[in-house]
Structures are given as structure tokens and as C-alpha cells.
Amino acid sequence: IVLVQFTTAQTSRTFHDFESLNDAMDGIVKMYEQKLKQLNPSLRHITYDINDLFEYIDGLSDLSCLVLNPESCTYVPYGKEWIKSRVFQHLKRQAQ
């Protein structure tokens, strides 16, 4: 489960439920890509690097993941630094 608060307004809080950690990392990247498209509607191709994505993550009021631990049947919370590390690993695997 990805919990996100886009701005300081509490009404910007939302969550996204994903089937896997990889899907969640893809979902976070897609949130960023949607924001880029929203900010640049006239551009057909938009490029960015990992630092741009990390700046987006850091700029969110809140971003965290709740990851199911199947052994204890509980959710473990992780913050932005863990998410950035996982997104980086995920994108690196996709590039290979």
C-alpha cells in the first residue's frame, strides 16, 4: 500500500493498493510521470533522470509504503529514503 499526501492540505491524502512491491514502485514512477505530463501538456516526449524523480519524492508532503510481512501478517511501514532506494533498484533492474 502506498500512502501519499501531495501537498500540506490534508485533503490531498490518498492511497494506492498494489499487488506487489514492483507494482508499487511502478505506481510511484507513474505518479511522477503524470505530474510531468500535467506540467508540460504540449510536450510529446518528456525526459527525466533519477535525481528529478527523487526531488519529486522529496517534495511530496508525505510518501510511505506499508509492506505486508507474510510471516506475521502485519504491515511494515517504510519512508521516503527506503522508497527512493527501492525505486532506484527497480528501475536499474528494468534497464538491464
Salt bridges, closest charged atoms under 4 A:
ASP26 OD1 - HIS90 NE2 2.63
ASP58 OD1 - LYS84 NZ 2.91
GLU81 OE2 - LYS84 NZ 3.04
